[in-house]
Each structure stands twice: as structure tokens, then as C-alpha cells.
């Protein structure tokens, strides 16, 4: 039975998106390195025929020579105005009057429409890069790399008449053996998308990489991509289709989990298990299936066994914090309190290793998580509420809106929660007004389009604060505000329901 209630989407995904330098070396150990690259654009008629044009600031490339270069047979149907492209059993259909493309039984939207110039059809260059960008061949006469970012020092291909579409559609021939660093660059690009919170684009890139990377030949890259694909789905769940994306995240984490059992790869194992556990806990909050929560507890305990030898690392505190949240859900109050107090101690130890002047980025994250722990502990002892406020204020010394707008907004929303809690403790209306100011500051950075869940949650908190402010007021002073916020409250519930395929509202 799914719960028809408000639950907290509280599992933060810890992004570990950078491949270690030691891994890079191991990827390339058995690959012959050759920095000498010769370029030739004149020895291939198809290459010479390809043109790139700029239309309204968009790079377009000539469709027929590009697809023929990729091995497709291209035909024009003048009756239906369809462009039929066949490659073995594969079918690709463009229509000159439509922005949708039929690809192997599925429809894909073009970012920009096709353009016909002088009787030739042009397609947006980013469509070619996205759909065919990581077809990697090791050698032979038809090797192919299509990439948006081209570095002469890192990309080379062996074989005759190889095609490289680089940058904004620049096409060149390259005649040298290529390096595994090419794949590493692709992974780094996808990792960069994820680090910039462009989860949907990162998912596409990781999926393309998985199609072309062998788990047997490159186990480190394979498991890294699996884990970060899970991370990307988890981040995407904050924006839409929560249950579906969290299930996809869990599937990726599970594949990595089973694979890592057979390999001697660390791959930031503690963070990975933490994220896997968080995905399971969120799925429990959505579905009420207790098995997810039990799995989360087991994963957190496994992560703790792996990380407990180094208690000064930030993930140690995060593991105990999330384990405490899971125990709370299970009704194990004493175990939860023990884990949360342990988490607070671990975060304080981590601050000794990562003070503000040494690592401001980690310092802010540790302080923010410490604030979260103290806020939960304040439900048991009032003394923790001021500690929570102080920790969030320390995080905000680093998280300025010009550089960290999302973190800045979330910290201010948490400050709003602190003031709301203070009001519950002392009944001082000034605390509610401070909470309202904090929530409104946060809302400046949450748009309904970009961060719908954050936008809805913060708007609901503003509405709740207005309702609490209205209770002691006389003469209907807050009547208009209450009516307005009630409408916003109902509207935000509808927003959240659009992203959950059940009756549960995730805030």
C-alpha cells in the first residue's frame, strides 16, 4: 500500500565524478602512445563534400555525406518528403516538415528543425554528435569518432578513410593509432555535465559510453560509468519522474555492486555504498516497501565497515547521519539518536582536517551536514538548535549566491527550518518572521522549471509560515496573504504530483 502523505526526500547524492589519475595511467598502460598526428581533408570525396553552416547561431552539417560516411544508405521520398536512412536492420527516418526523427522504432525530438539549402538537407550538428558520438572502433577501415570537443593531442584513429566530426562539425581524416585517453576524455566530459547538475545530458553520454566500453577490457571505466549513471538518475529524480529515475538509479548501483564483488577496484567505495543506500531509502519513502529500507540499512553498515578506519573523512559522518535517518524510519529511536550524535562528532573531527582556510569547499559541505544533524537532534534536546543555526551560517560564508546559488538557496531554506523550530520552542513570533525571510531568500533561486521540487517545497514552507503567523493576528491582517498562499500551496501540491507516479508527495 502506497502512503498518501507528505514525506521528505532527504537522501542527498554525493557526486564522485572524477576518475583518479592512477586509474588513467592503468587505462593506458598497454596502449602505444603516439603524439604525432597528421590531418588530411582532401583524400576522401565524402569528407570534401561535407559542409558546416551557421543558421541562427546553430551549427548545421550536410546530412547525406555525414550519414553515408557512417555507413547509412540515404534515400529521398519526394511524395512523403521523408529521408529514409538504412544501415543493415536499422532504420532512421527524417521528415523535412517535422522536428521528430524516427530511430529504430522510437521517436526523438530534434533541438532544431532540418534546413534545406540549395536542394541539400542540413541537420543540427549536435544531433549527429548525440546519436552517433561514441561509436568507438579500435582499428580497421571504418573507425569512427564523433565528438564535440576535439583535442589534436588526444584523438587519433588508425585506418583508411576514417571520419572524425570534431567540435562544431569540423570533419578531418586522421592516420595514426589512437589512445585510450580518447575514452577517458569522453568520461570526463560526462562527469563534467553531472558535476554541473546537467543530469539529463550526463545520462545520455554515460549510456553512449556503456555501449562502447567492455567491462572485461576496462573494468575501472565500466564501473565508474555505472556508478555515475546511477548518480545522474538520482539527481534527475529531483526534477522529474522521481520513482522511475530512482528505480533506474538503483538498477545501475546494483549492477556496479555485483560487478565490484568480482573486482579489486575501490572506486570511492564508501561514497558509492552511501548513494546506493540513499536510493533505497528514497524508494522506501515513495513506496512504503520495507525491504528497501532494510537494504539501505545493510548498505550503510557495509559502508561504515569500509570507512570507519578513517573517521576524519567526511563520508564517515554522512554514513552515520543517513543510518540514523533510516533507524528513525524503522522506529528505532535509541539507535537513531546514537547514530546522529556519532555523526556530529565525526563531522567535527573532519573540520579539524578540512578547516575553512585549507579546503573551503569541503568545509562548507561539512558544516551544512552538521547543521542538518543538529536540527534533527534538536527534536530531543533544545540545546542543539543554536548549534544548527551556527553551522548553517558557517556554510554560508563559502556558499555565496554568485558561485554556489543552489547550495546558497538550500542553506537558507534550512535556516528557515531552524527559525520555525525556534518558534515551536519559545512561541516568539519574530522567529516566524525570520523563517519567512529565509524561505523567501531561498525561493529567489528555485525556479519552477529548473528545480520544481525545491520550488514547491519552499513555497509550501512559506505558506505554512503564513498560516502560523495568522493564528495570533487580529482583525484579519493576514487574510489576503493566507488566501494567496493557500492557492500557492494547492498549486505546489499539483506540481509535486506531476513528478510522482503515485499518491505520495515528495518534499
C-alpha positions in Angstrom: 0.0 0.0 0.0 1.5 3.3 -1.0 1.3 6.1 1.5 -0.9 9.1 0.8 1.2 11.5 2.8 4.0 14.1 2.8 7.4 12.5 3.1 10.9 14.0 3.0 13.2 13.4 0.0 16.1 13.6 2.3 18.8 11.4 0.7 21.5 13.6 -0.8 23.5 12.1 -3.6 27.2 12.5 -3.1 28.7 13.0 -6.5 32.2 11.5 -7.0 32.6 12.3 -10.7 36.4 12.5 -11.2 38.4 9.5 -12.3 41.6 9.1 -10.3 44.9 9.9 -12.0 46.2 6.5 -11.1 43.3 4.9 -13.0 44.1 7.0 -16.0 47.6 5.5 -16.0 46.3 2.0 -15.7 43.9 2.5 -18.6 46.7 3.5 -20.9 49.5 1.1 -19.7 49.2 -1.3 -22.6 48.4 1.3 -25.3 51.1 2.6 -27.6 51.3 6.3 -27.3 51.9 8.4 -30.4 51.5 12.1 -30.2 52.3 12.6 -33.9 49.0 13.2 -35.7 48.7 14.1 -39.4 45.5 15.6 -40.8 44.2 15.3 -44.3 40.9 16.6 -45.7 41.4 16.1 -49.4 41.7 12.3 -49.8 38.1 11.4 -49.3 35.3 12.7 -51.6 32.7 12.3 -48.9 34.8 14.4 -46.5 35.3 17.1 -49.0 31.6 17.3 -49.7 30.6 17.9 -46.1 29.9 21.5 -45.2 29.0 23.2 -42.0 26.8 26.3 -41.9 25.6 28.6 -39.2 21.9 29.2 -39.1 20.5 31.4 -36.3 23.6 30.7 -34.3 23.2 26.9 -34.7 25.8 24.7 -36.4 24.3 22.5 -39.1 26.1 19.8 -41.2 25.1 18.3 -44.5 23.0 15.3 -43.8 23.7 12.9 -46.7 27.6 12.8 -46.7 27.7 12.5 -42.9 25.3 9.6 -42.7 26.9 7.9 -45.7 30.2 8.3 -44.0 28.7 6.5 -41.1 27.6 3.6 -43.3 24.0 4.5 -43.9 22.2 4.3 -47.3 20.3 7.6 -47.7 17.1 7.8 -49.9 14.7 10.7 -50.6 10.9 10.1 -50.9 9.5 13.2 -52.7 5.9 12.2 -52.1 6.1 12.0 -48.3 9.1 14.3 -48.1 10.8 11.7 -45.9 14.5 11.0 -45.8 15.0 7.2 -45.4 18.3 6.1 -44.0 19.1 2.3 -43.7 22.1 0.6 -42.1 21.5 -3.2 -42.0 18.4 -3.7 -39.9 18.5 -0.2 -38.5 16.1 2.5 -39.8 16.4 6.2 -39.5 13.6 8.5 -40.9 13.7 12.3 -41.1 10.8 14.4 -42.4 11.6 17.8 -43.8 8.4 19.2 -42.3 8.8 17.7 -38.8 11.1 18.1 -35.9 10.8 14.4 -34.9 13.1 11.7 -36.1 12.2 8.0 -36.2 15.1 5.9 -34.9 14.8 2.2 -34.7 11.2 2.2 -33.5 11.3 5.3 -31.3 10.7 9.0 -32.0 13.4 11.5 -31.0 12.9 15.3 -30.9 15.4 17.5 -32.7 16.5 20.6 -30.8 16.2 22.5 -34.1 14.4 21.6 -37.3 16.0 20.4 -40.5 17.0 23.0 -43.1 17.1 22.7 -46.9 19.6 24.8 -48.7 20.2 24.5 -52.5 18.4 21.2 -52.6 20.5 19.7 -49.8 19.3 18.8 -46.3 21.2 20.0 -43.3 20.8 18.6 -39.8 21.9 20.2 -36.4 25.4 19.1 -35.7 24.6 18.3 -32.0 22.1 15.6 -33.2 24.8 13.8 -35.0 27.2 14.0 -32.0 24.4 12.9 -29.6 23.2 9.9 -31.6 26.5 8.7 -33.1 29.1 10.4 -30.9 30.7 7.5 -29.2 30.9 4.7 -31.8 34.5 3.6 -30.9 36.4 1.2 -33.1 39.9 0.1 -32.3 41.2 -0.2 -35.8 40.2 -1.1 -39.3 39.0 0.8 -42.3 35.8 2.2 -40.8 36.8 3.5 -37.4 34.7 6.4 -36.3 34.8 9.1 -33.6 32.4 12.0 -33.5 32.9 14.3 -30.6 32.0 17.9 -29.7 35.4 18.6 -28.2 38.4 17.9 -30.3 42.0 17.9 -29.0 44.7 17.1 -31.5 47.0 15.8 -28.8 44.5 13.2 -27.6 42.4 11.9 -30.5 43.8 9.8 -33.3 42.4 7.0 -35.4 44.0 4.2 -37.3 42.7 3.1 -40.7 41.8 4.3 -44.1 39.2 7.0 -44.7 38.3 7.3 -41.0 35.9 10.1 -40.2 36.1 12.4 -37.2 33.4 15.0 -36.7 35.0 17.3 -34.1 33.9 20.5 -32.4 31.1 22.2 -34.3 31.0 19.8 -37.2 34.6 20.1 -38.4 35.5 16.9 -40.3 39.0 15.6 -40.7 40.9 12.4 -41.6 43.4 11.1 -39.1 46.0 8.5 -39.8 47.6 7.3 -36.5 46.8 4.7 -33.8 44.5 6.3 -31.2 44.9 6.4 -27.4 42.6 5.1 -24.7 42.7 8.7 -23.4 40.0 9.4 -26.0 37.6 7.3 -24.0 38.8 8.9 -20.8 38.0 12.3 -22.3 34.5 11.2 -23.0 34.0 10.0 -19.5 35.5 13.3 -18.2 33.0 15.2 -20.3 30.1 13.2 -19.0 31.4 13.7 -15.4 31.6 17.4 -16.0 28.0 17.5 -17.1 27.0 15.7 -13.9 29.1 18.0 -11.7 27.3 21.0 -13.3 23.9 19.4 -12.5 23.1 18.7 -16.1 21.9 15.2 -15.2 19.8 14.5 -18.3 22.7 15.3 -20.7 25.0 13.2 -18.4 22.7 10.2 -18.6 22.8 10.3 -22.4 26.6 10.5 -22.5 27.1 7.7 -19.9 24.6 5.4 -21.8 26.6 6.0 -25.1 29.9 5.2 -23.3 28.5 1.9 -21.9 27.6 0.8 -25.4 31.2 1.0 -26.4 33.3 0.1 -23.3 34.0 -3.5 -22.5 33.7 -4.5 -18.8 36.4 -7.1 -19.4 38.9 -4.8 -21.1 38.3 -1.6 -19.0 36.7 -2.6 -15.7 37.6 0.7 -13.9 36.0 2.8 -16.6 33.0 0.4 -16.8 32.2 0.5 -13.0 32.9 4.3 -12.8 30.3 4.9 -15.6 27.7 2.6 -13.9 28.0 4.4 -10.6 27.9 7.9 -12.1 25.0 6.9 -14.3 23.2 5.9 -11.0 24.2 9.3 -9.6 22.8 11.1 -12.6 19.5 9.3 -12.4 19.3 10.2 -8.7 19.9 13.9 -9.4 17.4 13.7 -12.3 14.8 12.4 -9.8 14.9 15.8 -8.1 13.4 17.3 -11.2 11.0 14.8 -12.6 9.7 11.2 -12.5 11.0 10.5 -9.0 10.1 6.9 -8.7 11.1 5.9 -12.2 14.5 7.6 -12.0 15.3 6.3 -8.5 14.5 2.8 -9.8 16.9 3.3 -12.7 19.5 4.6 -10.2 19.1 1.6 -8.0 19.5 -0.7 -11.1 22.8 0.9 -12.0 24.1 0.8 -8.4 23.0 -2.9 -8.2 25.0 -3.7 -11.4 28.0 -2.0 -10.0 27.6 -3.8 -6.7 27.6 -7.2 -8.3 30.5 -6.3 -10.6 32.6 -4.9 -7.8 32.3 -8.2 -5.9 34.4 -9.8 -8.7 37.0 -7.0 -9.0 39.7 -5.4 -6.9 38.5 -1.8 -7.5 37.9 0.8 -4.8 36.1 3.4 -6.9 35.3 5.5 -3.8 33.5 2.5 -2.4 32.2 4.3 0.8 30.6 7.1 -1.2 29.1 4.6 -3.7 27.5 2.4 -1.0 26.2 5.6 0.7 24.5 6.7 -2.5 23.1 3.2 -3.1 21.7 3.2 0.4 20.2 6.6 -0.1 18.5 5.5 -3.3 16.9 2.5 -1.5 15.8 4.8 1.4 14.1 7.2 -1.0 12.3 4.3 -2.7 11.1 3.2 0.7 9.7 6.7 1.3 7.9 6.6 -2.0 6.6 3.1 -1.9 6.5 2.1 1.8 8.1 -1.2 0.9 10.1 -2.0 4.0 12.6 -4.2 2.0 14.1 -1.0 0.5 14.7 0.4 4.0 16.3 -2.8 5.3 18.5 -2.9 2.2 19.5 0.7 2.9 20.5 -0.1 6.5 22.6 -3.0 5.3 24.4 -0.8 2.7 25.0 1.9 5.3 26.5 -0.6 7.7 28.7 -2.0 4.9 29.8 1.5 4.0 30.6 2.1 7.7 32.7 -1.1 7.9 34.7 0.2 4.9 35.2 3.8 6.1 35.3 3.5 9.9 39.1 3.1 9.9 39.4 6.8 8.8 36.9 8.7 10.9 38.1 12.1 9.8 36.8 11.6 6.3 33.5 13.4 5.5 31.8 10.3 4.3 32.1 8.7 7.7 29.8 11.4 9.2 27.4 11.1 6.3 27.1 7.4 6.7 26.2 7.7 10.4 23.8 10.5 9.6 21.9 8.6 6.9 22.0 5.4 9.1 20.3 7.5 11.8 17.6 8.6 9.4 17.0 5.0 8.4 16.7 3.9 12.0 14.2 6.8 12.6 12.1 5.4 9.8 12.2 1.9 11.4 11.1 3.4 14.7 14.4 2.5 16.4 14.7 5.8 18.3 17.7 5.0 20.5 19.7 3.6 17.6 18.9 6.7 15.6 19.9 9.1 18.3 23.2 7.2 18.8 24.0 7.4 15.1 23.2 11.1 14.9 25.3 12.0 17.8 28.1 9.9 16.3 27.7 11.7 13.0 28.0 15.1 14.8 31.3 14.0 16.4 32.6 12.7 13.1 31.8 16.0 11.3 33.6 17.9 14.0 36.7 15.7 13.6 36.5 16.3 9.8 36.5 20.0 10.4 39.9 19.7 12.1 41.2 18.1 8.8 39.4 20.5 6.4 39.3 23.9 8.0 38.0 26.9 6.1 41.4 28.2 5.1 42.5 24.7 3.8 39.5 23.5 1.9 36.6 25.9 1.9 34.5 23.7 -0.4 34.6 20.7 1.9 34.4 22.9 4.9 31.0 24.3 3.7 29.6 20.9 3.0 30.7 19.5 6.4 29.1 22.5 8.2 25.9 22.1 6.2 25.6 18.5 7.1 26.5 19.3 10.7 23.6 21.8 10.7 21.3 19.0 9.4 22.3 16.7 12.2 21.9 19.3 14.9 18.5 20.2 13.5 17.3 16.6 13.9 18.9 16.3 17.4 17.0 19.4 18.5 13.9 17.3 18.4 15.3 15.6 21.5 17.3 18.4 23.1 16.7 22.1 22.6 20.4 23.0 23.1 21.1 21.7 19.6 19.0 24.3 17.7 21.5 27.2 18.1 24.4 24.8 17.1 22.4 24.0 13.9 22.0 27.7 13.1 25.7 28.4 13.7 26.7 25.5 11.4 24.5 26.8 8.5 25.9 30.3 9.0 29.4 28.9 8.6 28.4 27.1 5.4 27.0 30.4 4.0 30.4 32.0 4.5 31.5 29.9 1.5 28.2 29.4 -0.4 27.7 32.8 -1.8 25.0 33.1 -4.4 27.2 34.2 -7.2 29.2 31.0 -7.1 27.0 28.4 -5.4 23.4 29.5 -6.0 21.8 26.2 -5.4 23.7 25.4 -2.2 23.1 29.0 -1.0 19.4 28.6 -1.5 19.2 25.3 0.3 21.1 26.5 3.2 18.8 29.5 3.6 15.8 27.1 3.4 17.3 25.1 6.2 17.8 28.4 8.2 14.1 28.9 7.7 13.5 25.5 9.3 15.7 26.5 12.2 13.7 29.6 12.9 10.4 27.6 12.6 11.8 25.2 15.2 12.8 28.1 17.4 9.2 29.4 17.2 7.9 26.0 18.3 10.2 26.1 21.3 9.6 29.7 22.5 6.5 31.0 20.7 8.3 34.1 19.7 6.6 35.5 16.5 9.9 37.2 15.4 11.3 33.7 14.7 8.4 33.1 12.3 9.1 36.3 10.5 12.8 35.4 10.3 11.8 32.0 8.9 9.7 33.7 6.3 12.6 35.9 5.2 14.9 32.9 4.9 12.4 30.9 2.8 11.8 33.9 0.5 15.5 34.3 0.1 15.8 30.7 -0.9 12.9 30.9 -3.4 14.7 33.5 -5.4 17.0 30.7 -6.7 14.4 28.0 -7.2 12.5 28.3 -10.5 9.6 26.0 -11.1 11.1 24.9 -14.4 14.7 24.2 -13.2 14.1 23.0 -9.6 10.4 22.1 -9.4 10.6 20.0 -6.2 12.7 22.7 -4.4 10.4 25.4 -5.7 7.3 23.5 -4.5 8.7 22.6 -1.1 9.9 26.1 -0.3 6.6 27.6 -1.4 4.7 25.2 0.8 7.0 26.1 3.7 6.2 29.8 3.1 2.5 29.0 3.1 2.8 27.1 6.4 4.7 30.0 7.9 2.0 32.5 6.9 -0.6 30.2 8.5 1.3 30.1 11.7 1.7 33.9 11.7 -2.0 34.3 11.1 -3.0 32.5 14.3 -2.1 35.2 16.8 -3.1 38.1 14.5 -6.3 40.1 15.0 -8.5 41.9 12.6 -7.8 39.7 9.6 -4.5 41.3 8.8 -3.2 38.3 7.0 -6.4 37.4 5.2 -5.2 38.3 1.7 -1.8 36.7 2.2 -3.4 33.5 3.5 -5.8 33.3 0.6 -2.9 33.8 -1.8 -0.6 31.3 -0.1 -3.4 28.7 0.1 -3.6 28.9 -3.7 0.1 28.5 -4.0 0.0 25.6 -1.6 -2.5 23.7 -3.7 -0.7 24.6 -6.9 2.6 23.3 -5.5 0.9 20.0 -4.5 -0.1 19.6 -8.1 3.5 20.3 -9.2 4.8 17.6 -7.0 2.2 15.2 -8.1 3.3 15.7 -11.7 6.7 14.2 -10.7 5.4 11.3 -8.7 3.6 8.4 -10.3 1.5 7.7 -7.2 -0.3 9.5 -4.4 2.8 10.3 -2.4 4.0 13.9 -2.4 7.8 14.2 -2.1 9.1 17.3 -0.4 
